[in-house]
Amino acid sequence: MIALNGGGGIPVVDPTSADGVFGLLWLIIALPLAGAAILLVGGKYTDKWGHLLGTLMPIGSFVLSVVMFATLLGRSEEDRQVSQHLYTWFEVGHLDVGMDLLYDPLSALFLLLITGVGSLIHVYSIGYMAHDPRRRRFFGYLNLFVAAMLMLVLAENYLGLFLGWEGVGLASYLLISFWQHKPSAAAAGKKAFVINRVGDMGLSLAIMMFFVLFGSTSFTVISENVANASETQLTILGLLLLVGACGKSAQFPLQAWLLDAMEGPTPVSALIHAATMVTAGVYLIVRSNFVFELAPHAQTAVVVVAVISIFWGAWIGCAKDDIKKALAGSTMSQIGYMMLAAGLGVAGYAFAIFHLLMHGFFKANMFLGAGSVMHGMDDDVDMRHYGMVRKAMPITYVTFAAGYLAIIGFPGFSGFWSKDKIIETALADNWIVGLCALLGAGVTGFYMTRMMLMTFFGEKRWEKDVHPHESPSVMTVPLIALAALSVVGGVFIVNDWIVEFLAPVTGVAEHHEPPIPALAVSALAVAVVAVGVWLAWVLIGKREVPREAPQDVSFVTRAGREEVYGNLINDTLVVNPGRRAVAGSLVLDEKVVDGVLTGGPMAVGGLASVGRRVQNGYVRSYALSLLAGALIVTLALLAVNLA
C-alpha cells in the first residue's frame, strides 16, 4: 500500500468561495448550454449563422478556462480549490444537494482539454459538415455535449456529476445516431445508450450508498469521513464506481458500443474519444481516489480490467480495415493505460491524467485526420482502398504522422513521456503488470504502423473515379494545432510539474524505483515499440495490400475483425436470454393475464346469448315456461313427501 504524505491519508483542502474571475465559473458551462438552447429551439431561423454561434460558445469557455488556470497558478498550493454555490438544487429529508461547482487542479486541466480540443473540433466541423442540411442541429448537439461534460467535471458532488454524466449519454446518443436515415447509425445510437445505462446503474447505486453511509454526496464531506466506513463497504463502492467507469470509458466488459459509435460523423468520434465521453470514467476513478485508496481489492479490479482492455482494444486495432474502427480499438487500449495508472493508486493518478491529456491531443488529431482522408476519398473508410494518399493530402499526412509518432511513444513526442511514466510506475508496483503494459506498447507500434502503411504508403488502390484532395483550411488548421500539441505536450512532465500540480487532489506518493533504472525502462519501451513497427513493415509494408480482405485468415485475425466476439458474447449472455424472457412474458400476458381479464366478460356474454333466446316476446312461450316450472316444483314436493 503506497503511503500518502507519510501515511496520513488523502489530503483534504477546504475549498474557498469563488471570487474575482472564479465568480464566472458557472459561465463556462452556461455558454455552450446557451448555444445548444438557441440552436435547438431557434430552428430554421438560426440555420445561416448557427454553426458560427455554436463554435464561438466553446471558444468563449476556453478563454475563461485559460484565464482561470493562469489565476490558479498564481495561488499557493493550499489555496487551489475554489467552490461556487449557485442555488439549492433540492432538499428532501436529510438530503440537501446544492448546485455547487468545484474548481481545483484536476477540473482545471479537464476544462482546458474539453474546451480547447472541443473548440478545434467545432472549427473543423464547419468544413466537414458544410453541405449537411442539418448542420445547425449538429452544432447544437455538439454544444450540448460540451456543456454536459463541463458539468460533469465541475460538479462539487456526485449528483451534480451524475447530471453531467447523463447529459453526456444523451448527447452521445443524439450525435452517434445523427444520420438516423441509416439503419446502422440508428442502431449504433441505441446500442451506446443501452450499454451505458448498465454502467449508469453502477454509478447511481454508488451515489445512493454514499448518501446512506455519509449522509451526503459532496466530495469534500465524503473524503473527510471516508475512513469511518469499513473496507468491505468501500470495496463495494469502488466496484460500483468501476462499473460506471467501464460503461462511459468503453472498458471491458462494457466496450461493445465503442466501435458502432463510428457511425456518427467523424467530428463526433473525435469529441467522444479525445475530449469528452471516454475520459469521464478515468475522471471518476481519479476524483474518487479517497475511496480506492482504502479499498485495495477495488484497486486490483481496476488494474485487471485495464490490462484486459489494453489488449482487447489493441487486438481489434490490429485487424480492422475501417480506419475509424481501428482508431476506436486504439482508444479502448489507450484508455486502458489510463485506468491502469489510476488503479496503481497515488503513484499513478497524475500519470493517468497526463496520458489522458496527451491522448486528447493526438487522438483528436488522428480522428480528424481520418475524417480528412475520408473527405478526400468520397467517404470511403476502408484502408484497403487507400495507399499513397500522402501525395494528394500532404498536410493531412504530416499532421497524422505527428499523432502516429506520439501514440507509439516515439522519443520526444507527447506519448513517449506519458506512456513511459505509466510503464515505469507499473513495473515499480508489480512487474507482471508492468510487462503487460510494456507488451501493449509493442502491439500499439504494430497496429498504428499498419494504419500508416495502409493509408499513406504503397501503391494507390482507389477507384478511377475517386480523386483524393487536400481538405480546406478550416479543417487543416485544427489538424496543425493538434499536431503541434502532440509534439510538445511532454512539457507537462518537466520537473514533475503535473505531479506537483495535482497533489492537492490526488495526494503525494512515496517514491518507488522500478526494478531497472527509469532510463533503461524508456530504452526498453522504445525497443519493444520498434519491434512492433518492424513486424508491421515486414507483414504489411513489404507486401502488396489486396483491395479485398482475405477470408482465409487465422483465428487471431478473424477474432479481431469480429471485435474479439464481444457482440457474440453479449448476444449469448444477455440479448438472446432477454428476448426469450420477453417472449415468455408475452405468452404469459396473452394466455393467462388476458385470459383472466377477458374470461369473465366472455362468460357473461355467453349467458346473455342464452337469456336472449328465452326472452323472445311470445306470451305462449312464457305460459309454457310457467307451466313447466310449476310442474317441476310439484314433482319436487311429491318426491320430498314420499321420501
C-alpha positions in Angstrom: 0.0 0.0 0.0 1.5 3.3 -1.0 1.6 5.8 1.9 0.3 9.3 1.4 2.2 12.2 2.9 3.9 9.8 5.3 0.8 7.7 5.8 -1.6 10.5 6.8 -4.4 9.7 4.3 -5.9 11.6 1.4 -5.2 15.3 1.8 -8.4 17.4 2.2 -8.4 21.1 1.5 -11.4 23.2 2.4 -12.5 25.0 -0.8 -12.7 28.7 -0.6 -15.6 30.6 -2.1 -15.5 31.8 -5.6 -14.5 35.4 -6.0 -12.9 37.6 -8.8 -12.6 35.7 -12.1 -13.7 32.5 -10.3 -17.1 34.1 -9.8 -17.6 33.4 -13.6 -17.1 29.7 -13.1 -20.8 29.0 -14.0 -20.4 30.8 -17.3 -18.0 28.2 -18.6 -20.9 25.7 -18.6 -23.6 28.3 -19.4 -22.0 29.4 -22.7 -22.2 26.1 -24.6 -25.5 25.3 -22.9 -27.0 28.6 -24.1 -25.6 27.8 -27.6 -27.4 24.4 -27.6 -30.7 26.0 -26.4 -30.5 28.8 -29.1 -29.7 26.4 -31.9 -32.1 23.6 -31.0 -35.0 25.9 -30.1 -34.4 28.6 -32.7 -35.0 26.2 -35.5 -34.5 27.2 -39.2 -34.1 30.9 -38.2 -30.6 30.1 -37.0 -29.6 28.0 -40.0 -27.4 30.6 -41.7 -25.3 31.5 -38.7 -25.9 28.6 -36.2 -22.6 26.9 -36.9 -20.7 30.2 -36.1 -22.6 30.7 -32.9 -22.0 27.0 -32.0 -18.3 27.4 -32.5 -17.9 30.7 -30.6 -19.5 29.3 -27.4 -16.9 26.7 -26.6 -14.2 29.2 -27.6 -15.6 31.6 -25.0 -15.5 28.9 -22.4 -11.9 28.1 -23.4 -10.8 31.7 -23.0 -12.4 31.7 -19.5 -10.7 28.4 -18.7 -7.3 29.8 -19.7 -7.7 32.9 -17.6 -8.8 30.9 -14.5 -6.0 28.4 -15.0 -3.5 31.3 -15.0 -5.1 32.7 -11.9 -5.0 29.4 -10.2 -1.3 29.0 -10.9 -0.7 32.3 -9.1 -2.2 30.9 -5.8 -0.4 28.8 -3.3 -0.8 25.0 -3.3 -3.1 25.1 -0.3 -5.4 27.7 -1.9 -6.1 26.0 -5.2 -9.6 24.7 -4.5 -12.5 27.1 -5.2 -16.2 26.3 -4.8 -19.2 28.2 -6.0 -22.7 27.7 -4.7 -25.3 28.6 -7.3 -28.5 27.5 -5.6 -30.1 24.7 -3.7 -30.9 22.0 -6.2 -33.2 20.0 -4.0 -33.8 19.2 -0.3 -35.5 16.0 0.7 -35.4 14.9 4.3 -31.8 14.8 5.4 -30.5 15.1 1.8 -29.6 18.6 0.9 -28.0 18.9 -2.5 -26.8 22.2 -3.9 -25.9 23.1 -7.4 -22.3 23.6 -6.4 -19.2 23.8 -8.6 -15.7 22.9 -7.6 -12.6 24.3 -9.4 -9.3 22.7 -8.5 -6.2 21.4 -10.3 -8.0 18.3 -11.6 -11.0 20.1 -13.0 -8.8 22.9 -14.3 -6.9 20.5 -16.6 -10.1 18.9 -17.8 -11.6 22.3 -18.6 -8.6 23.2 -20.8 -8.8 19.8 -22.6 -12.6 19.9 -23.1 -12.9 23.5 -24.2 -9.6 23.6 -26.1 -9.8 20.4 -28.1 -13.6 20.8 -28.3 -13.3 24.3 -29.9 -10.9 22.9 -32.5 -13.3 20.1 -33.3 -16.1 22.7 -33.7 -13.9 24.7 -36.1 -13.1 21.5 -38.1 -16.9 20.7 -38.2 -17.6 23.9 -40.1 -15.9 22.5 -43.1 -16.7 18.8 -42.5 -20.5 19.4 -42.2 -20.6 22.3 -44.7 -23.1 20.5 -47.0 -25.2 18.8 -44.4 -28.7 20.2 -44.4 -29.0 19.7 -40.6 -25.6 21.4 -39.8 -27.2 23.8 -37.3 -28.7 21.0 -35.3 -25.4 19.2 -35.3 -23.7 22.1 -33.7 -26.5 22.4 -31.2 -25.8 18.8 -30.2 -22.0 19.4 -30.1 -22.6 22.3 -27.7 -24.9 20.2 -25.5 -22.2 17.5 -25.4 -19.5 20.0 -24.3 -21.8 21.6 -21.7 -22.7 18.2 -20.2 -19.0 17.2 -19.9 -18.1 20.5 -18.3 -20.9 20.0 -15.8 -19.5 16.5 -15.1 -16.0 17.7 -14.2 -17.0 20.9 -12.4 -19.6 19.5 -10.1 -18.8 19.5 -6.4 -20.9 16.4 -5.6 -21.7 13.1 -7.1 -25.3 14.1 -8.0 -24.1 17.1 -10.0 -21.5 14.8 -11.6 -24.4 12.4 -12.4 -26.3 15.2 -14.1 -23.4 15.8 -16.4 -22.8 12.1 -16.8 -26.4 11.5 -18.1 -26.2 14.6 -20.3 -23.1 13.2 -22.0 -25.0 10.0 -22.5 -27.9 11.8 -24.1 -25.7 14.0 -26.3 -23.7 10.9 -27.5 -27.0 9.2 -28.4 -28.1 12.2 -30.5 -24.7 12.5 -32.2 -23.9 8.9 -32.9 -27.4 8.4 -34.5 -27.3 11.9 -36.1 -27.6 10.3 -39.6 -30.5 8.3 -38.5 -31.7 7.7 -42.0 -29.0 5.0 -42.0 -30.3 2.0 -40.0 -26.8 1.2 -38.8 -26.5 4.7 -37.3 -29.8 4.5 -35.6 -28.9 1.1 -34.2 -25.5 2.3 -33.0 -27.0 5.2 -31.1 -29.4 2.9 -29.3 -26.7 0.4 -28.5 -24.5 3.1 -27.0 -27.4 4.4 -25.0 -28.4 1.0 -23.6 -24.9 -0.3 -22.7 -24.1 3.0 -21.0 -27.3 2.6 -18.9 -25.8 -0.6 -17.5 -22.8 1.4 -16.3 -25.0 4.2 -15.1 -26.8 1.7 -12.8 -23.4 1.1 -11.1 -22.8 4.8 -10.6 -26.3 5.5 -9.4 -26.1 2.7 -6.8 -22.8 4.1 -5.6 -24.3 7.5 -5.1 -27.2 6.0 -3.1 -24.7 4.2 -1.0 -22.7 7.3 -0.4 -25.8 9.0 1.0 -26.6 6.0 3.2 -23.0 5.8 4.6 -22.1 9.5 4.8 -25.4 11.4 4.6 -24.0 13.4 1.7 -22.9 13.2 -1.9 -20.3 16.0 -1.6 -16.7 15.1 -2.5 -15.4 17.2 0.4 -17.8 15.7 3.0 -17.2 12.1 1.8 -13.4 12.4 1.7 -13.3 13.8 5.2 -15.4 10.9 6.6 -14.4 8.0 4.3 -12.2 6.4 7.0 -15.4 5.7 9.1 -16.6 3.2 6.6 -15.5 -0.4 6.6 -13.2 -1.9 3.9 -16.0 -4.1 2.7 -18.3 -1.1 2.2 -15.6 0.8 0.4 -14.8 -2.2 -1.8 -18.4 -2.4 -2.9 -18.4 1.4 -3.6 -15.2 1.1 -5.6 -16.6 -1.8 -7.7 -19.8 0.1 -8.4 -17.8 3.2 -9.4 -15.7 0.9 -11.7 -18.9 -0.4 -13.4 -19.9 3.2 -14.1 -16.4 4.0 -15.4 -16.4 0.9 -17.7 -19.6 2.0 -19.3 -18.5 5.5 -20.2 -14.9 4.7 -21.0 -15.7 1.6 -23.0 -13.6 -0.7 -20.9 -14.1 -4.5 -20.6 -16.8 -5.8 -20.4 -18.9 -2.8 -21.4 -16.9 -1.9 -24.5 -19.2 -3.2 -27.3 -20.8 0.2 -28.1 -17.5 1.9 -28.9 -16.9 0.7 -32.5 -20.5 1.0 -33.5 -20.3 4.7 -32.4 -18.2 5.3 -35.5 -21.5 5.5 -37.4 -21.7 9.2 -36.3 -20.0 12.0 -38.2 -16.2 11.9 -37.7 -16.1 15.1 -35.5 -18.3 13.2 -33.1 -15.8 10.4 -33.0 -13.0 12.8 -32.2 -15.1 14.5 -29.5 -16.2 11.2 -27.9 -12.7 9.6 -28.0 -10.5 12.6 -27.2 -12.1 15.3 -25.2 -15.3 14.1 -23.5 -17.1 10.9 -23.1 -14.4 8.1 -22.8 -12.4 10.3 -20.4 -15.3 10.6 -18.0 -14.6 7.1 -16.5 -10.9 8.0 -15.8 -12.0 11.2 -14.2 -14.5 9.3 -12.0 -11.8 6.9 -10.7 -9.2 9.7 -10.0 -11.8 12.0 -8.5 -12.9 9.2 -6.2 -9.3 8.4 -5.1 -10.3 8.7 -1.4 -12.4 5.6 -1.9 -10.0 3.5 -3.8 -7.0 4.2 -1.6 -8.9 2.5 1.3 -10.2 -0.3 -0.9 -7.2 -2.3 -2.3 -9.4 -5.0 -3.7 -11.3 -2.5 -5.8 -7.9 -1.0 -7.0 -6.9 -4.5 -8.1 -10.1 -4.9 -10.0 -9.4 -1.6 -11.8 -5.9 -2.9 -12.8 -7.3 -6.2 -14.0 -10.0 -4.5 -16.1 -7.4 -2.1 -17.5 -4.9 -4.8 -18.6 -7.7 -6.8 -20.3 -8.9 -3.6 -22.1 -5.4 -2.7 -23.2 -5.0 -6.0 -25.1 -8.6 -6.3 -26.2 -8.6 -2.9 -27.9 -5.1 -3.5 -29.4 -6.3 -6.8 -30.8 -9.2 -5.1 -32.6 -6.8 -2.3 -33.9 -4.6 -4.9 -35.4 -7.3 -6.5 -37.5 -9.9 -3.8 -38.5 -9.7 -2.3 -42.0 -12.1 0.5 -41.3 -9.8 3.4 -40.3 -12.2 4.8 -37.8 -12.9 1.5 -36.1 -9.2 0.7 -35.9 -8.7 4.0 -34.1 -11.7 3.2 -31.9 -10.0 -0.1 -30.8 -6.9 2.0 -30.1 -8.9 4.3 -27.9 -10.1 1.4 -25.8 -6.5 0.3 -25.4 -5.2 3.8 -24.5 -7.9 4.4 -22.0 -6.8 1.1 -20.5 -3.4 2.6 -19.9 -5.1 5.5 -18.1 -7.2 3.1 -16.0 -4.1 1.1 -15.2 -2.3 4.1 -13.9 -5.4 5.1 -11.8 -5.6 1.6 -10.4 -2.0 1.9 -9.2 -3.1 4.5 -6.7 -1.4 7.7 -5.7 1.7 6.9 -7.6 -0.3 6.7 -10.8 -3.2 9.2 -10.6 -1.2 12.1 -12.0 0.2 10.0 -14.8 -3.3 8.7 -15.7 -4.4 12.3 -16.2 -1.1 13.2 -18.0 -1.7 10.4 -20.6 -5.4 11.4 -20.8 -4.3 14.9 -21.8 -1.7 13.7 -24.3 -4.2 11.2 -25.7 -6.7 14.0 -26.1 -4.3 15.8 -28.4 -3.0 13.0 -30.6 -6.2 11.0 -30.8 -8.3 14.1 -31.8 -5.6 14.8 -34.3 -5.8 11.3 -35.8 -9.6 11.1 -35.8 -9.9 14.4 -37.5 -7.1 13.3 -39.8 -9.1 10.2 -40.7 -12.1 12.4 -41.4 -9.9 14.5 -43.7 -8.8 11.3 -45.6 -12.4 10.2 -45.8 -13.3 13.7 -47.1 -10.8 13.4 -49.9 -11.8 9.7 -50.6 -15.5 10.2 -51.1 -16.3 9.0 -47.6 -14.6 5.6 -48.1 -13.4 4.3 -44.7 -11.7 1.1 -45.9 -7.9 1.5 -45.6 -7.5 -1.3 -48.3 -8.8 1.3 -50.8 -6.2 3.9 -49.9 -2.5 3.8 -50.4 -0.2 6.7 -51.5 -2.7 9.2 -50.0 0.2 11.2 -48.7 1.0 12.7 -52.1 -2.6 14.0 -52.6 -3.0 15.2 -49.0 0.4 16.3 -47.6 -0.9 18.4 -44.7 -3.2 15.6 -43.5 -0.3 13.2 -43.9 2.2 15.2 -41.9 -0.2 16.0 -39.1 -1.5 12.4 -38.9 2.1 11.3 -38.7 2.7 13.5 -35.7 -0.2 11.8 -33.9 1.2 8.4 -35.0 4.6 9.1 -33.6 3.0 10.4 -30.4 0.8 7.4 -29.8 3.5 4.8 -30.4 5.8 6.7 -28.0 8.5 7.9 -30.4 11.2 9.7 -28.3 10.4 13.4 -27.7 6.7 13.2 -28.7 4.0 13.5 -26.1 3.0 9.9 -25.8 6.7 8.9 -25.1 6.6 10.8 -21.9 3.1 9.9 -20.7 3.1 6.2 -21.6 6.6 5.6 -20.3 5.7 7.0 -16.9 2.8 4.6 -16.7 5.0 1.6 -17.6 7.7 2.8 -15.1 5.1 3.1 -12.3 3.5 -0.3 -13.2 6.9 -2.0 -13.1 7.7 -0.4 -9.7 4.3 -1.7 -8.3 4.1 -5.1 -9.9 6.5 -6.5 -12.5 3.8 -8.7 -14.2 1.5 -5.7 -14.7 4.5 -3.7 -15.9 5.4 -6.3 -18.5 1.8 -6.3 -19.7 1.9 -2.5 -20.2 5.3 -2.9 -22.0 3.9 -5.6 -24.3 0.9 -3.4 -25.0 3.2 -0.6 -26.2 4.7 -3.0 -28.7 1.3 -4.0 -30.1 0.4 -0.3 -30.3 3.5 0.2 -32.5 2.3 -2.7 -34.7 -1.3 -1.6 -35.4 -0.6 2.1 -35.7 2.2 1.4 -38.2 -0.2 -0.9 -40.1 -2.6 2.0 -40.3 0.0 4.4 -41.6 1.3 2.0 -44.2 -2.1 1.0 -45.5 -3.4 4.6 -45.6 -0.4 6.8 -46.8 2.1 4.4 -48.4 2.2 1.7 -51.0 0.5 1.7 -54.4 -2.7 3.7 -54.9 -5.7 1.4 -54.6 -8.7 3.7 -55.1 -11.1 3.5 -58.0 -10.5 5.7 -61.1 -13.5 7.9 -60.3 -12.1 8.8 -56.9 -9.8 11.9 -56.8 -8.1 12.4 -53.4 -7.6 16.0 -52.5 -6.5 18.0 -49.5 -9.2 19.3 -47.2 -10.0 23.1 -46.9 -8.0 25.2 -44.4 -10.9 25.3 -41.9 -10.2 21.6 -41.5 -6.4 21.5 -41.8 -5.8 24.4 -39.3 -7.2 22.4 -36.4 -5.1 19.4 -37.5 -1.9 21.6 -37.5 -2.8 22.9 -34.0 -3.4 19.4 -32.6 -0.3 18.0 -34.3 1.8 20.7 -32.6 0.3 19.7 -29.2 1.0 16.1 -30.0 4.7 17.0 -30.4 5.2 19.4 -27.4 2.7 18.1 -24.9 5.5 16.5 -22.9 6.2 19.9 -21.3 3.6 18.9 -18.7 6.1 16.5 -17.1 9.1 18.8 -16.9 10.3 18.7 -13.3 7.3 16.5 -12.5 5.1 19.6 -12.8 1.8 17.7 -13.3 2.5 15.5 -10.3 3.0 18.5 -8.0 0.1 20.4 -9.6 -2.4 17.6 -8.9 -1.0 16.8 -5.4 -3.8 18.7 -3.6 -6.3 16.4 -5.2 -4.5 13.1 -5.6 -2.0 13.2 -2.8 1.7 12.6 -2.8 3.2 9.1 -3.0 6.4 7.8 -1.6 8.8 7.3 -4.5 9.3 3.7 -5.6 12.1 2.8 -8.1 11.3 0.3 -10.8 13.4 -2.9 -10.9 15.6 -1.3 -13.5 16.6 2.4 -13.9 14.0 4.8 -15.4 16.3 5.5 -18.4 16.5 1.7 -19.0 12.7 1.5 -18.9 12.4 4.1 -21.6 15.0 2.4 -23.7 13.3 -0.9 -23.3 9.9 0.6 -24.2 11.4 2.2 -27.4 12.9 -1.2 -28.3 9.7 -3.1 -27.8 7.8 -0.5 -29.9 10.5 -0.7 -32.6 9.9 -4.5 -32.8 6.2 -3.8 -33.3 6.9 -1.3 -36.1 9.3 -3.7 -37.7 6.8 -6.5 -37.7 4.2 -4.2 -39.3 6.7 -3.3 -42.0 7.5 -7.0 -42.7 3.9 -8.1 -42.8 2.3 -5.1 -44.5 4.8 -2.7 -45.8 6.8 -5.2 -47.8 3.7 -6.9 -49.3 1.0 -5.9 -51.6 -2.2 -4.9 -49.8 -5.2 -6.5 -51.6 -8.3 -4.3 -52.1 -10.5 -7.0 -50.6 -9.8 -8.5 -47.2 -8.6 -12.1 -47.4 -11.0 -14.6 -46.0 -8.5 -17.4 -45.4 -7.1 -16.0 -42.2 -6.0 -17.2 -38.8 -8.3 -17.3 -35.8 -6.5 -14.4 -34.3 -7.2 -12.2 -37.3 -10.8 -13.4 -37.6 -11.5 -12.8 -33.9 -10.0 -9.2 -34.2 -12.3 -8.5 -37.1 -15.2 -9.7 -35.0 -14.2 -7.4 -32.2 -13.0 -10.4 -30.2 -16.6 -11.7 -30.4 -17.7 -9.1 -27.9 -21.1 -8.8 -29.7 -21.5 -12.6 -29.8 -20.8 -12.8 -26.1 -23.3 -10.1 -25.3 -25.9 -11.7 -27.5 -25.4 -15.1 -25.9 -25.3 -14.0 -22.3 -27.7 -11.0 -22.4 -29.6 -10.2 -25.6 -30.9 -13.7 -26.5 -31.9 -14.7 -23.0 -33.6 -11.3 -22.7 -35.5 -11.9 -25.9 -36.6 -15.3 -24.7 -37.7 -13.9 -21.4 -39.7 -11.2 -23.2 -41.3 -13.7 -25.5 -42.2 -15.9 -22.5 -43.7 -12.9 -20.7 -45.8 -12.1 -23.8 -47.2 -15.6 -23.8 -48.0 -15.3 -20.1 -49.6 -12.0 -20.7 -51.7 -13.2 -23.6 -52.7 -16.6 -22.3 -53.0 -16.1 -18.5 -53.4 -12.4 -17.7 -55.5 -11.6 -20.7 -57.4 -14.8 -20.2 -58.4 -13.8 -16.6 -59.4 -10.4 -17.7 -61.4 -11.4 -20.8 -62.8 -14.7 -19.5 -65.4 -13.1 -17.2 -66.9 -10.8 -19.9 -66.9 -13.8 -22.3 -68.9 -15.9 -19.8 -71.4 -13.1 -19.2 -71.7 -12.8 -22.9 -72.5 -16.5 -23.3 -75.1 -16.4 -20.6 -76.6 -13.3 -22.2 -76.9 -15.2 -25.5 -78.9 -18.0 -23.8 -81.0 -15.5 -22.0 -81.9 -13.7 -25.2 -83.4 -17.0 -26.6 -85.7 -17.4 -23.6 -86.8 -13.7 -23.6 -88.4 -13.9 -27.1 -91.5 -11.8 -26.5 -94.1 -14.6 -27.2 -96.8 -15.0 -24.4 -97.4 -18.7 -25.2 -93.7 -19.3 -24.5 -93.9 -17.5 -21.2 -97.1 -19.6 -20.3 -95.3 -22.8 -21.2 -92.3 -21.8 -19.1 -94.6 -21.1 -16.1 -96.3 -24.4 -16.6 -93.0 -26.3 -16.8 -91.8 -24.5 -13.7 -94.9 -25.3 -11.7 -94.7 -29.0 -12.8 -91.1 -29.2 -11.7 -91.9 -27.7 -8.3 -94.9 -30.0 -7.8 -92.8 -33.1 -8.7 -90.1 -32.0 -6.3 -92.5 -31.6 -3.4 -94.0 -35.0 -4.1 -90.6 -36.6 -4.1 -89.7 -35.0 -0.8 -93.0 -36.1 0.8 -92.7 -39.7 -0.4 -89.2 -39.8 0.9 
